[in-house]
Amino acid sequence: MMSLVTWIIVLVAAVAATVLTATTNQAETHLMVTGAVALVLVGLAVRDNWTIIGSGAPKSQVASATARHCGIAWAWGALSILLIYVLVIEARWPEWWQFFLGFGAAALGSFGFSSLLDRDVAKGKDDPALIKMGRGLIIGQIVGVIAALISMFVDNKFPRPISFADWAGCNIFFFGGLAILLISLNALRSARE
């Protein structure tokens, strides 16, 4: 299992890469870097998940790690949007704060759920009801993300040219959603094995 310090370093690096490339005002560069950041988050989450499973960890520990990985992805989106739309992009995107609050709430919820599961791990037991609830939340998250990603294409929100103020937010929304989707699908797959 990756340490908290490692995840904090990963989160800071992910936010820094995303925010710094937004300063270039090149939507394509930002799109590629945001996609790369999402792939790194997914790769680390999947590797960590399979390491935990391979060690014979209880279901609560596996579920806690999954919730934490989702929380990192949500936090990356929230912090990146906050910093980009407060400090970097001068064009006004009125809805940025709503996405920041939504992603931030999802991050806090994920971290809180992870903490609940960690308490069970510390007690040396699994709570089947809590694990079942986590599975339901993951499935709901998958459905929601798929709907959101489809709507981005239907509404021509991705890819987004720099002439629109929400171009960076749309990159983060798309690749953050993709990261959440892949982490969640891995969790469902690993739960079956």
Phi and psi in degrees as GROMACS dihedral restraints (atoms count N, CA, C in turn):
[ dihedral_restraints ]
;  ai    aj    ak    al  type     phi  dphi    fc
    3     4     5     6     1   -73.6    20    10
    4     5     6     7     1   142.7    20    10
    6     7     8     9     1   -74.5    20    10
    7     8     9    10     1   161.7    20    10
    9    10    11    12     1   -61.0    20    10
   10    11    12    13     1   -39.6    20    10
   12    13    14    15     1   -61.9    20    10
   13    14    15    16     1   -42.1    20    10
   15    16    17    18     1   -60.8    20    10
   16    17    18    19     1   -44.7    20    10
   18    19    20    21     1   -66.8    20    10
   19    20    21    22     1   -35.3    20    10
   21    22    23    24     1   -65.4    20    10
   22    23    24    25     1   -42.4    20    10
   24    25    26    27     1   -61.9    20    10
   25    26    27    28     1   -43.6    20    10
   27    28    29    30     1   -61.4    20    10
   28    29    30    31     1   -44.8    20    10
   30    31    32    33     1   -62.8    20    10
   31    32    33    34     1   -46.0    20    10
   33    34    35    36     1   -62.2    20    10
   34    35    36    37     1   -44.1    20    10
   36    37    38    39     1   -64.2    20    10
   37    38    39    40     1   -40.6    20    10
   39    40    41    42     1   -64.2    20    10
   40    41    42    43     1   -46.0    20    10
   42    43    44    45     1   -64.7    20    10
   43    44    45    46     1   -43.7    20    10
   45    46    47    48     1   -60.6    20    10
   46    47    48    49     1   -45.7    20    10
   48    49    50    51     1   -62.0    20    10
   49    50    51    52     1   -42.6    20    10
   51    52    53    54     1   -67.0    20    10
   52    53    54    55     1   -44.4    20    10
   54    55    56    57     1   -70.9    20    10
   55    56    57    58     1   -44.5    20    10
   57    58    59    60     1   -62.9    20    10
   58    59    60    61     1   -38.4    20    10
   60    61    62    63     1   -71.7    20    10
   61    62    63    64     1   -23.2    20    10
   63    64    65    66     1   -68.0    20    10
   64    65    66    67     1   -27.3    20    10
   66    67    68    69     1   -67.6    20    10
   67    68    69    70     1   -18.3    20    10
   69    70    71    72     1   -76.8    20    10
   70    71    72    73     1   -15.7    20    10
   72    73    74    75     1    55.9    20    10
   73    74    75    76     1    35.6    20    10
   75    76    77    78     1  -118.3    20    10
   76    77    78    79     1   103.0    20    10
   78    79    80    81     1   -58.7    20    10
   79    80    81    82     1   -38.4    20    10
   81    82    83    84     1   -67.5    20    10
   82    83    84    85     1   -42.2    20    10
   84    85    86    87     1   -63.4    20    10
   85    86    87    88     1   -45.2    20    10
   87    88    89    90     1   -61.9    20    10
   88    89    90    91     1   -40.6    20    10
   90    91    92    93     1   -59.9    20    10
   91    92    93    94     1   -46.8    20    10
   93    94    95    96     1   -65.8    20    10
   94    95    96    97     1   -42.8    20    10
   96    97    98    99     1   -67.8    20    10
   97    98    99   100     1   -41.8    20    10
   99   100   101   102     1   -62.2    20    10
  100   101   102   103     1   -41.2    20    10
  102   103   104   105     1   -62.8    20    10
  103   104   105   106     1   -41.7    20    10
  105   106   107   108     1   -65.0    20    10
  106   107   108   109     1   -41.5    20    10
  108   109   110   111     1   -60.4    20    10
  109   110   111   112     1   -45.0    20    10
  111   112   113   114     1   -60.7    20    10
  112   113   114   115     1   -42.7    20    10
  114   115   116   117     1   -63.3    20    10
  115   116   117   118     1   -38.8    20    10
  117   118   119   120     1   -63.9    20    10
  118   119   120   121     1   -45.4    20    10
  120   121   122   123     1   -59.8    20    10
  121   122   123   124     1   -43.2    20    10
  123   124   125   126     1   -65.5    20    10
  124   125   126   127     1   -47.0    20    10
  126   127   128   129     1   -58.7    20    10
  127   128   129   130     1   -45.1    20    10
  129   130   131   132     1   -65.0    20    10
  130   131   132   133     1   -40.8    20    10
  132   133   134   135     1   -64.8    20    10
  133   134   135   136     1   -45.4    20    10
  135   136   137   138     1   -65.5    20    10
  136   137   138   139     1   -44.7    20    10
  138   139   140   141     1   -61.1    20    10
  139   140   141   142     1   -44.9    20    10
  141   142   143   144     1   -63.2    20    10
  142   143   144   145     1   -42.3    20    10
  144   145   146   147     1   -58.8    20    10
  145   146   147   148     1   -48.2    20    10
  147   148   149   150     1   -70.9    20    10
  148   149   150   151     1   -29.8    20    10
  150   151   152   153     1   -65.3    20    10
  151   152   153   154     1   -44.1    20    10
  153   154   155   156     1   -63.9    20    10
  154   155   156   157     1   -45.2    20    10
  156   157   158   159     1   -62.7    20    10
  157   158   159   160     1   -43.2    20    10
  159   160   161   162     1   -62.7    20    10
  160   161   162   163     1   -25.3    20    10
  162   163   164   165     1   -81.7    20    10
  163   164   165   166     1    -2.4    20    10
  165   166   167   168     1    79.4    20    10
  166   167   168   169     1    23.6    20    10
  168   169   170   171     1   -64.4    20    10
  169   170   171   172     1   152.7    20    10
  171   172   173   174     1   -67.4    20    10
  172   173   174   175     1   161.5    20    10
  174   175   176   177     1   -58.2    20    10
  175   176   177   178     1   -36.0    20    10
  177   178   179   180     1   -62.3    20    10
  178   179   180   181     1   -37.3    20    10
  180   181   182   183     1   -69.4    20    10
  181   182   183   184     1   -39.8    20    10
  183   184   185   186     1   -64.4    20    10
  184   185   186   187     1   -45.7    20    10
  186   187   188   189     1   -64.9    20    10
  187   188   189   190     1   -38.1    20    10
  189   190   191   192     1   -62.6    20    10
  190   191   192   193     1   -43.7    20    10
  192   193   194   195     1   -62.9    20    10
  193   194   195   196     1   -41.7    20    10
  195   196   197   198     1   -61.4    20    10
  196   197   198   199     1   -45.7    20    10
  198   199   200   201     1   -61.4    20    10
  199   200   201   202     1   -40.1    20    10
  201   202   203   204     1   -64.6    20    10
  202   203   204   205     1   -42.9    20    10
  204   205   206   207     1   -62.0    20    10
  205   206   207   208     1   -42.3    20    10
  207   208   209   210     1   -63.1    20    10
  208   209   210   211     1   -41.0    20    10
  210   211   212   213     1   -60.2    20    10
  211   212   213   214     1   -39.1    20    10
  213   214   215   216     1   -62.6    20    10
  214   215   216   217     1   -44.9    20    10
  216   217   218   219     1   -63.4    20    10
  217   218   219   220     1   -43.6    20    10
  219   220   221   222     1   -63.3    20    10
  220   221   222   223     1   -42.4    20    10
  222   223   224   225     1   -64.7    20    10
  223   224   225   226     1   -39.5    20    10
  225   226   227   228     1   -57.0    20    10
  226   227   228   229     1   -46.9    20    10
  228   229   230   231     1   -62.9    20    10
  229   230   231   232     1   -46.2    20    10
  231   232   233   234     1   -62.8    20    10
  232   233   234   235     1   -50.8    20    10
  234   235   236   237     1   -66.4    20    10
  235   236   237   238     1   -38.1    20    10
  237   238   239   240     1   -64.0    20    10
  238   239   240   241     1   -45.4    20    10
  240   241   242   243     1   -63.6    20    10
  241   242   243   244     1   -43.9    20    10
  243   244   245   246     1   -57.4    20    10
  244   245   246   247     1   -52.5    20    10
  246   247   248   249     1   -67.5    20    10
  247   248   249   250     1   -40.2    20    10
  249   250   251   252     1   -65.7    20    10
  250   251   252   253     1   -44.5    20    10
  252   253   254   255     1   -87.0    20    10
  253   254   255   256     1   -10.7    20    10
  255   256   257   258     1   -96.8    20    10
  256   257   258   259     1   -36.9    20    10
  258   259   260   261     1  -111.4    20    10
  259   260   261   262     1   -23.3    20    10
  261   262   263   264     1  -109.3    20    10
  262   263   264   265     1   -61.4    20    10
  264   265   266   267     1   -84.3    20    10
  265   266   267   268     1   124.7    20    10
  267   268   269   270     1   -81.9    20    10
  268   269   270   271     1   -27.1    20    10
  270   271   272   273     1   -62.4    20    10
  271   272   273   274     1   143.0    20    10
  273   274   275   276     1   -88.8    20    10
  274   275   276   277     1   122.5    20    10
  276   277   278   279     1  -117.4    20    10
  277   278   279   280     1   100.2    20    10
  279   280   281   282     1   -60.7    20    10
  280   281   282   283     1   -25.4    20    10
  282   283   284   285     1   -91.4    20    10
  283   284   285   286     1     1.7    20    10
  285   286   287   288     1   -56.4    20    10
  286   287   288   289     1   -40.7    20    10
  288   289   290   291     1   -66.7    20    10
  289   290   291   292     1   -28.5    20    10
  291   292   293   294     1   -68.7    20    10
  292   293   294   295     1   -39.9    20    10
  294   295   296   297     1   -68.7    20    10
  295   296   297   298     1   -39.8    20    10
  297   298   299   300     1   -58.7    20    10
  298   299   300   301     1   -48.9    20    10
  300   301   302   303     1   -64.7    20    10
  301   302   303   304     1   -42.6    20    10
  303   304   305   306     1   -62.8    20    10
  304   305   306   307     1   -47.4    20    10
  306   307   308   309     1   -65.7    20    10
  307   308   309   310     1   -40.4    20    10
  309   310   311   312     1   -63.1    20    10
  310   311   312   313     1   -42.0    20    10
  312   313   314   315     1   -64.2    20    10
  313   314   315   316     1   -40.8    20    10
  315   316   317   318     1   -64.3    20    10
  316   317   318   319     1   -38.6    20    10
  318   319   320   321     1   -63.9    20    10
  319   320   321   322     1   -48.1    20    10
  321   322   323   324     1   -62.5    20    10
  322   323   324   325     1   -40.8    20    10
  324   325   326   327     1   -61.9    20    10
  325   326   327   328     1   -42.0    20    10
  327   328   329   330     1   -64.6    20    10
  328   329   330   331     1   -45.0    20    10
  330   331   332   333     1   -65.7    20    10
  331   332   333   334     1   -38.3    20    10
  333   334   335   336     1   -64.2    20    10
  334   335   336   337     1   -42.9    20    10
  336   337   338   339     1   -64.7    20    10
  337   338   339   340     1   -40.2    20    10
  339   340   341   342     1   -60.2    20    10
  340   341   342   343     1   -41.5    20    10
  342   343   344   345     1   -63.8    20    10
  343   344   345   346     1   -41.1    20    10
  345   346   347   348     1   -59.5    20    10
  346   347   348   349     1   -43.7    20    10
  348   349   350   351     1   -67.7    20    10
  349   350   351   352     1   -35.8    20    10
  351   352   353   354     1   -62.8    20    10
  352   353   354   355     1   -32.6    20    10
  354   355   356   357     1   -62.9    20    10
  355   356   357   358     1   -40.2    20    10
  357   358   359   360     1   -65.8    20    10
  358   359   360   361     1   -39.4    20    10
  360   361   362   363     1   -61.4    20    10
  361   362   363   364     1   -43.4    20    10
  363   364   365   366     1   -63.1    20    10
  364   365   366   367     1   -31.1    20    10
  366   367   368   369     1   -83.5    20    10
  367   368   369   370     1    -7.1    20    10
  369   370   371   372     1    74.5    20    10
  370   371   372   373     1    29.3    20    10
  372   373   374   375     1  -141.2    20    10
  373   374   375   376     1   161.1    20    10
  375   376   377   378     1  -107.4    20    10
  376   377   378   379     1   143.5    20    10
  378   379   380   381     1  -105.7    20    10
  379   380   381   382     1   100.1    20    10
  381   382   383   384     1   -56.3    20    10
  382   383   384   385     1   -35.9    20    10
  384   385   386   387     1   -66.5    20    10
  385   386   387   388     1   -41.1    20    10
  387   388   389   390     1   -68.4    20    10
  388   389   390   391     1   -39.7    20    10
  390   391   392   393     1   -65.5    20    10
  391   392   393   394     1   -40.3    20    10
  393   394   395   396     1   -64.3    20    10
  394   395   396   397     1   -40.6    20    10
  396   397   398   399     1   -62.8    20    10
  397   398   399   400     1   -40.8    20    10
  399   400   401   402     1   -60.7    20    10
  400   401   402   403     1   -40.8    20    10
  402   403   404   405     1   -62.1    20    10
  403   404   405   406     1   -42.3    20    10
  405   406   407   408     1   -62.8    20    10
  406   407   408   409     1   -40.4    20    10
  408   409   410   411     1   -65.1    20    10
  409   410   411   412     1   -39.8    20    10
  411   412   413   414     1   -63.6    20    10
  412   413   414   415     1   -44.7    20    10
  414   415   416   417     1   -62.9    20    10
  415   416   417   418     1   -43.7    20    10
  417   418   419   420     1   -61.2    20    10
  418   419   420   421     1   -39.5    20    10
  420   421   422   423     1   -64.4    20    10
  421   422   423   424     1   -41.4    20    10
  423   424   425   426     1   -61.3    20    10
  424   425   426   427     1   -48.6    20    10
  426   427   428   429     1   -61.4    20    10
  427   428   429   430     1   -45.6    20    10
  429   430   431   432     1   -62.6    20    10
  430   431   432   433     1   -42.8    20    10
  432   433   434   435     1   -67.0    20    10
  433   434   435   436     1   -43.3    20    10
  435   436   437   438     1   -59.1    20    10
  436   437   438   439     1   -44.9    20    10
  438   439   440   441     1   -61.6    20    10
  439   440   441   442     1   -42.2    20    10
  441   442   443   444     1   -66.0    20    10
  442   443   444   445     1   -41.9    20    10
  444   445   446   447     1   -66.1    20    10
  445   446   447   448     1   -41.1    20    10
  447   448   449   450     1   -62.3    20    10
  448   449   450   451     1   -43.2    20    10
  450   451   452   453     1   -63.7    20    10
  451   452   453   454     1   -29.3    20    10
  453   454   455   456     1   -63.9    20    10
  454   455   456   457     1   -39.1    20    10
  456   457   458   459     1   -73.8    20    10
  457   458   459   460     1   -41.1    20    10
  459   460   461   462     1   -61.1    20    10
  460   461   462   463     1   -40.6    20    10
  462   463   464   465     1   -89.6    20    10
  463   464   465   466     1     9.0    20    10
  465   466   467   468     1    54.7    20    10
  466   467   468   469     1    41.7    20    10
  468   469   470   471     1   -95.1    20    10
  469   470   471   472     1    -9.0    20    10
  471   472   473   474     1  -146.9    20    10
  472   473   474   475     1   131.7    20    10
  474   475   476   477     1   -70.7    20    10
  475   476   477   478     1   158.4    20    10
  477   478   479   480     1  -119.0    20    10
  478   479   480   481     1   127.7    20    10
  480   481   482   483     1   -72.1    20    10
  481   482   483   484     1   160.5    20    10
  483   484   485   486     1   -66.2    20    10
  484   485   486   487     1   -15.3    20    10
  486   487   488   489     1   -67.3    20    10
  487   488   489   490     1   -14.5    20    10
  489   490   491   492     1  -100.6    20    10
  490   491   492   493     1   135.2    20    10
  492   493   494   495     1   -63.8    20    10
  493   494   495   496     1   -24.5    20    10
  495   496   497   498     1   -91.1    20    10
  496   497   498   499     1    14.5    20    10
  498   499   500   501     1   -57.5    20    10
  499   500   501   502     1   -45.7    20    10
  501   502   503   504     1   -69.7    20    10
  502   503   504   505     1   -40.4    20    10
  504   505   506   507     1   -61.2    20    10
  505   506   507   508     1   -39.0    20    10
  507   508   509   510     1   -66.5    20    10
  508   509   510   511     1   -37.8    20    10
  510   511   512   513     1   -61.6    20    10
  511   512   513   514     1   -46.2    20    10
  513   514   515   516     1   -64.7    20    10
  514   515   516   517     1   -44.2    20    10
  516   517   518   519     1   -60.1    20    10
  517   518   519   520     1   -46.7    20    10
  519   520   521   522     1   -65.6    20    10
  520   521   522   523     1   -53.7    20    10
  522   523   524   525     1   -74.6    20    10
  523   524   525   526     1   -30.2    20    10
  525   526   527   528     1   -64.7    20    10
  526   527   528   529     1   -43.3    20    10
  528   529   530   531     1   -61.7    20    10
  529   530   531   532     1   -41.5    20    10
  531   532   533   534     1   -63.0    20    10
  532   533   534   535     1   -41.2    20    10
  534   535   536   537     1   -62.6    20    10
  535   536   537   538     1   -46.8    20    10
  537   538   539   540     1   -59.8    20    10
  538   539   540   541     1   -43.4    20    10
  540   541   542   543     1   -59.8    20    10
  541   542   543   544     1   -48.5    20    10
  543   544   545   546     1   -68.9    20    10
  544   545   546   547     1   -39.2    20    10
  546   547   548   549     1   -63.1    20    10
  547   548   549   550     1   -42.2    20    10
  549   550   551   552     1   -67.2    20    10
  550   551   552   553     1   -43.3    20    10
  552   553   554   555     1   -63.5    20    10
  553   554   555   556     1   -38.6    20    10
  555   556   557   558     1   -62.5    20    10
  556   557   558   559     1   -39.5    20    10
  558   559   560   561     1   -62.4    20    10
  559   560   561   562     1   -44.1    20    10
  561   562   563   564     1   -64.3    20    10
  562   563   564   565     1   -42.2    20    10
  564   565   566   567     1   -63.6    20    10
  565   566   567   568     1   -45.2    20    10
  567   568   569   570     1   -69.4    20    10
  568   569   570   571     1   -27.5    20    10
  570   571   572   573     1   -68.5    20    10
  571   572   573   574     1   -26.2    20    10
  573   574   575   576     1   -79.4    20    10
  574   575   576   577     1   -23.7    20    10
